[in-house]
Amino acid sequence: MRLISSGRHHATFEFGELRVISLRDGYIDMPPTRLRDEDGRTFDVLPAAVPLAGDNLRLSVNAFFITDGTRSLLIDTGASNAWHDPTMGLIYDALDEAGIDRARITDVAITHKHEDHVSGLIAPDGSQAFAALERVWIGAGDTSVFTGRLEPVRDRVVPVSEKVAINDWTTAIPTPGHTPGHTVYDVRSGAGHLLVWGDTVHVPTLQFDQPHVSWEFDGDQSQARAARAALLRQLTQPHHYVAGAHLDSPGIARVTPSGDGYALEYLAPPIA
């Protein structure tokens, strides 16, 4: 995995015969009270390694575009204007900056149903963001999100209920816990495996070192914790990489064991 170009809102990596493009949708600030220890309690004091923006945790919001030069897949779509937050909804700018014509995107994979991952299917003006869209892959437990604002793309939803190949180089793997349909996408090339996840980790400065720490909005915190533990173990294998929706943009890294937890090594410096 090698960084070959970057800009204000994107970074492009060579991954064997594939290109992986990280797309920055922006960031969102959340209170530290969203974090939970193994007993479900909030933290009285956060570890010094966890940075704050004012009094809040600052979470990057990333999406990822993968292509072999012929076929492509967009994983997650950002928030559009669903949260009415000016720090988010930048994915369309990121696509433009990276030279990706969103009018030609046919396949989108969604990690889970929350607004900052799925809302970008619909542009701020209410139009469908991807005019050539043919398929939207999402965990079967999360398909209920396609009502109201997202109703126009419901007829192209492909529910994922078990491990399934969605193209020649990507496999959808159900990882329920954060939501019933939370799904990780395993992207394979001659260079190895890239696991693209949504909300497996929210606060990378804490949850790799202490993977038992969960998030208030994990629907089933015990199940989410178990899914995170299994994925982190997998990522320590040779030639495995992670692309995370809430890892610091551009959000692509290696994972190694460290003490009772794990260490994260980013493959590119954070986008300011």
Salt bridges, closest charged atoms under 4 A:
GLU14 OE1 - ARG2 NH2 3.34
GLU14 OE2 - ARG19 NH2 3.83
ASP29 OD1 - ARG58 NE 2.83
ASP37 OD2 - ARG41 NE 3.15
ASP39 OD2 - ARG41 NH2 3.09
ASP76 OD2 - HIS117 ND1 2.76
GLU97 OE2 - HIS10 ND1 2.70
ASP107 OD2 - ARG135 NE 2.63
ASP116 OD2 - HIS117 NE2 3.37
ASP116 OD2 - HIS246 NE2 3.41
GLU134 OE1 - ARG135 NH2 3.08
ASP155 OD1 - ARG156 NE 3.05
ASP186 OD1 - HIS193 ND1 2.99
ASP199 OD2 - HIS112 NE2 3.26
ASP199 OD1 - HIS117 NE2 2.89
ASP199 OD2 - HIS178 NE2 2.88
ASP199 OD2 - HIS202 NE2 2.98
ASP199 OD1 - HIS246 NE2 2.93
GLU216 OE1 - ARG34 NH1 2.77
GLU216 OE2 - ARG36 NH2 3.91
ASP218 OD1 - HIS178 ND1 2.64
GLU265 OE2 - ARG254 NH1 3.47
